[in-house]
Amino acid sequence: MKFDIFSDLTWRGVIHQTTDNALLPGWLNQQPRTLYCGFDPTADSLHVGSLLPLMVLRRFQQSGHRPIAVVGGATGMIGDPSGKSEERQLLSVESLAANVRGLEQQMRVFLDFESRVSPAILVNNFEWMRGFSYLEFLRDVGKNFPVNVMLAKDSVRNRLERADSGLSYTEFSYMLLQAYDFVHLHDHYQCELQIGGSDQWGNITAGIDLARRMRGVQLYGITCPLLLDSEGEKIGKTAKGTKVWLSAEKTSPYLFYQYWLNIQDADAGVCLRYLTELNREEIEALDASRQQAPDQRHSQRRLAEELTRLTHGPHALAAAQRASEVFFGAEIAGLSDEQLLEIFPDVPNQALPRNAVAGDGLGLLDALVAAGLANSKGEARRLVQQGGAYVNNRRMTDIDKRLTSADLASQSVMVLRSGKKKYALLQFTEACDEF
């Protein structure tokens, strides 16, 4: 093997629980093994919470093992009750199919499906579940599931014990479907190991037990910690409570980069270990930097760089970094309207007609007044004379300056600033009346 994957994951703190802690380290080093992790297609994109299992699959592949990513087209129709307080809405077949396609595209960013040594495999459990009739499934699979064992699983017991919600037969059946995935993958791909979040322990051990009963084989499981911050909340939600997605359409590379750049010191070390491929020496050096110079935020910057590059590519990272430099007074150029509006989501934004910057253009003093950075042209004149007026972070010193389309920072947006921090946007559109 290329490196000791069990030791690597252990120092990173990624291993929460295993089915055989004494055997697995040596077993994994004996020869390449095939392992799998399932991903629930409740949306057409994965979110930050899925980064940890994705990175674990990636690390296994890099060490020489063969990963299987299972997109739950069948189990997604049911809904996993693990960690849920109520039954979720069932998706239509069409919505699930669209979600599966979106997830498949993202898997290919993290896993190498073309490797000559240990190519990753991408499968959809709907492909093998759709052939089962209800009677066949009860006869071949259901008879191997003792109900008392199912009732003892935390994911089932916790829901049954809640006074405000029960557990439908549909959700109760979920465990059988996921357990059979493990059996099928062993039969067809010699898969011997399943990984998942700590909330998947019951489902993983159910699959191991089913394989023993149906095939007489020994399979294994490893769970990872859930991606939580130092206060026990899930990492991957913004301050406004929205999820941080891996899709550029749902969460732009700039906002993705900013999320990691602003993560708390207490969470930076964990995320560097869990979610990046940085080696131990660099991560420990970053740990020391947080202690000695926390204001430099080297850990957050390195984390944001690594995750944005991996998820969105080097060009998106460069664009996100350029956008971030705007906050430090860098001249604004080469950005799109969308990026500028993301950088300045809460500053005043005044719409003006496009013809205002045509021909001779718009007077600088008029622009400052229109943007709300000055109450009058007299006040705007004093602002310029005192060196406090900026357009696209370039200081303006000429009170007679005319702003034209050449002064736009993007397709239609101009960024004005008063002093160090007071920003305003002017957006020039055809929809507005003449200026």
N, C-alpha and C positions, 0 to 999 in steps of 0.2 A: 504494500500500500504506500501511497505517496507520503502520507503522514498519519499519525495516530489520531483518528477523528474523535475517539472517545475522550482522550486527554485534552484535545483542543476544545471540545464543547464543554468539558468540565471546568477548565480555568475560565472560560467565558461566562460560566454560570448558567448555561443554557439547558443543562439537564436537571429536570425537576424530579422525575421519578422514572424508574425502569422496572421491568419485570424480572430482571436477573442482573443485579449490579456486579456480582462477582464474575459471571461468565462473559458478559457482553464485551468488555474491553479486549480480551484475547480473541473472542469469536470474530469481532470486526476486523482484527488485524490478520486473521488467518488467510483470507481471500476476499475478493470483491463480493459484496452482498447487494441484493436488490431490496429497496425499501420504498414505502409510499407514504404520501400525506394527501388527505382529501381537502378540497376547497368548495365551499358552499356558494352556489351561484344565485345569491339573493339580489345581486345587482350586476350591472354589466362591467363593473370594475372591482378590483380588490382595493382594500384600504390599508392604512398603515399597520393595522393589527395583523394583517397577513404577511407582513415583511419578515417576521421572525421565523415561521415555518418555511417560508420560501428560502431564506438565507441558510437555514439548517439543511434543506435539500441541496442547495448549492454547495455548501461545504462538504457534504457527503460525496457529491459528484467530484469535486476537486481532489478529494483524497483517494478516488479510484472506485467508489461504489456507484451503483446505477439507481438513480431516483425515478420514481413514477409519480407524476402529478395527476390526481384523480379529480376531475371536475364532476360534481354531483348532480348530473342532470336528472337522475332518478330520485336520489335522496332529497334533492332540492324541492321536489314536488311534495314532500312530506313535512320537512322542517325538523331540525334537531332540537329536542327540548333541553339539552344540556345548557345550563347557565341561563335559561330563559324563565321568566316569571309568568309568561302567558303565551298562548299559542299564536303564532304569527299568521298573517294572511297568506293563503296559498296562491302561487303565481300561475298564470296561464301557461300552456305549453309553448305558445309563441314568445312570451316574455322570457321564459327559461331558456329557450333556444338562443335568443339574442344575448342573454347574459353569459351563456356558455361560450359563445363566440368571442365575446369581449375578454373573458378570463383566459381563454386559450392564447390570445395574442399577447397578453401580459406575461404568461408563463414563459414564453419564448425569449423574453428579455433577460430572465434570471437563470434559466437552465439551457444547457447546450444539447440540442436534439440532433446535432450533426456529428458529435464526437465519434471518432473511430474506436475509442477504447471503451467508454461507458456512456453511450448516448442515453439521454433522458427519454422517458416515454410519457406521452400525454394521452390519457384515456378519459372517456365519459361513461360513468356507470349505467347510464340509460341504455347503452348498447347491449349489455348483458342482462339487464333486468327486464327489458321490454318483452323478452321471449317467455317469461315465466307466466303461467296462469296462476290464479289465486290458489287453486287446489294443489298444484305442483309445489308452490312455495311452502304451503303449510306442511305438505308431506315430507319434502326434502330438507327444509330448513327449520321450520317451526317446531318440528318434533324434537329437535336437538337443543331447544331453549327451555330450561326449567323456569317456570314463572317465578318461583321464589327467588331465584338468582337475579332475575330481571328487577324484581321489586326491591332488592337489596342495593341496587346501583344508586349512587347519590343523585344522578340526573333524574331518575324516576322518583325516588323517595322524597326528595326535596319538594317536588311539585305536588305529590300526593298529600304531603303534610301541610301545604298552604291552605288556609281557610278561604282565601279569595280567588283561588283558581284550581282547577283539576287538571287532568291529563287525558286527552282524547285517545281513543284506540289508534287513530292514525299516528299520533306522536309516539305512542307506546311501541308501535311497530318499527319505528325508525332504527332502533338498535339492531333489529334483525337484518335490515337492509345493509347497514354499514358493516356489520359483522360478516355478512356474506361477501362483501367486496374483498375482504382480506382472503377469504377462501378462494374466490375466483382469481385474484391476482397471484396467489400461490400456485394454483393449477396451471395458469397460462404464462406466467412470467417468473416463476420460482421466487416470488417475493416472500421474504422471511421476517421483515421488520416494518412496523408501522410507527410513525411519529405523529404528534399532534399537541395541541395545547393541553394544559393540566386539566381543563374541563372535559377533555376527551378520554380520560382514563377509563371510565366505565365502558365506553364504546370499544376502545382498543382491547381491553381484557375480554370483552364479549366475543370479539373476532378471534382472539387466540383460543378461547374455550371452544368456539364453534369448529375451528379447524382441527382441534384435537379430537372432537367427537365425530366429525364427518370424515376426516382424512387420517387421523392418527399421527399428526405431525406436530412438532414443537415450533411455534412462532414466538416473536418477541415484540416488545413495545417500549417506546421511550416517550415521555411527555416533556414539554418545555414550559417554563413559567409563562403566565400571561404577561403581555406587555403593559405593565402598570408603572405609574410614576411614583415618586417617594411618598405621596399621600394616598396611594391605593387606587387612584383613578386611572382609567384606560388612557394610554398614550395614543395620540392620533386624532384628538379633537381640538379644534381651535377654541380661543377664548369665547367665541360666540356659540360654541356647542356644535359646530358643523364638523363632519368627518373630513379627514385629510385622505384623499383618494390617490391611487397610483396613476389614474388616468389623467393625462394633461388636459382633457376637456372638462373634467370635473374639478380638478385642483391644478391650477397652472404651475409650471415649473418654478416660476418666481415665488408663488405662495408656498409651494412645497419647500423650497430652499429656505424661505423666511421662517417656516414653522420650526425647522431643526436649528436654525441660527438663534432662535429665541427660547430654546428649551432651557429648563432650569439646570444649574450646576449639579444639583443632587441627582439628576437623571441622565446627565451627559455621559458619565462613565459606563452606566448600564447599557445605554444605546450604542456606544462605541463597541462594546463587547458583543452584544446581541446581533447588531445589524450591519456591521462593516466587516471587511476582510483585513483590516489593519492588524499588523502583528503585535505580539505582546509587548515588545520593547517600546513601540510607538505609543500604544495605548497607555502604558504605565508612565511614559514621559508626559503625556497629556494630562494624566491624573495629577502629576506633580505640578504641572503648569497651573492647573485650576487652584491648587493650594497656594502657590506662590504669587500668581498674578491673575486672579479671577476676572479682573476688569478687561483683560485681553481677549477672553473668550475663545482661546485657541481650540478647545475641544469642540465647541459648538460649530465653529467655522469648518473644522475638519470633518465633522459629522455631516454637516449640510453639503459640503463638497462631494463627499463619497456617495451619499445616498442619492443626490440629484444626478450625478454622473451615471450611476448605475441604473437608476429608474428612467431617466429621460435623455441620457446621452450627453456628450461633451459640449455640443453646440447649445443645448438648452441650459446647461450649467453656466456657460460663458455669458449667455443673455441674462440669466438670473443674477449673476455677480455684477454685471454692468448696471442692472436696475438697482441693486442694493447700494452701489456706490453713490447713487443719487442722494441718498440720505446724508452723505458726508461731503456734499457740495460738488461732486463731479459734474462736469458739463453733460447735459442731457442730449443724446443723439443716438440714432439707430434703434429706437424703441418703437413699439406699435402703440396705437391708441389703447388697446386692451391692457398692455403692460403698464402704461402710465396711469390708467384709471385704477389699476390694482395697487400701484405704489402709493397713490394718493386717494384712498377710498373715502376719506372723511373730510377732505378740504373743500372749500367753496368751489363750485364748478359752474361757470357762467357760459351759456350758449350764445354765440354771436353769428351773424350771417357770414358765409364764406367770402362774399365780396368785400368784407371789411379789410381783408389782407390782400386784396387784388390792387393792381395799379400802384398808386403811391403808398398804399397801405394805411395802417392805423397808427396814430400818434402814440408814442410810449406813455405819455401822461394820460391820454384817454384810456389806454389799456389798463393802467394801474387803477384808475377810478372805476372802470367797468368791472374789474376783477374784485373790487371791494377792498383793495389794499390801501386806498387813499380816499378820503371823503370829498376831496376837491382837487382840481388841477393845481392849485397853489400848494396844497399839501403834497401832491405827487411830485411837483417840481423840487420841493425841499428834500424829499426822500432821495431823489436822484442826485441832487447836489451834495448830499451828505454821504453818498456812497452806499446807500442801503437798498437800492433797487436792482433786481436781477431778473433776467429772462433766460429760462432754461439753465439756471445756475451760472450764467455769465453776467458779471456786473455791468450795469448800464451807466454811463457817465454823460451821455449826450441828451440833453432835455428835448432836443428837436428830432430825436431818433424816430424813424417810421418803421413799423413792424409789418413785414410782408409774409407771403407764404414761405419764403426762404427761412423765416425765423420759427417756423413750426418745429416742435420737437418730434412729432410723429405725423401721421396722415392728416390729423385735424386738430391736434391739441398743442397748446402753448402753455408752458409752466412759468408762472410769475412768482416772485418771492420778495418779501419785505423783511429786511434784517436777516437773522440767521435761521429762523424756523417758521415764519409765517408764510405759508404757501397758498396759492390760488391757481385755478386752471381756467383757461379760456378755450372753449371748443367751438371751432368755426364749421358750421354745417350749412348745407343748401336749404335745409328745412326752415331756417329762420328768415324773417323778413329782412329787407335791406337795412343796413346800419345807418 
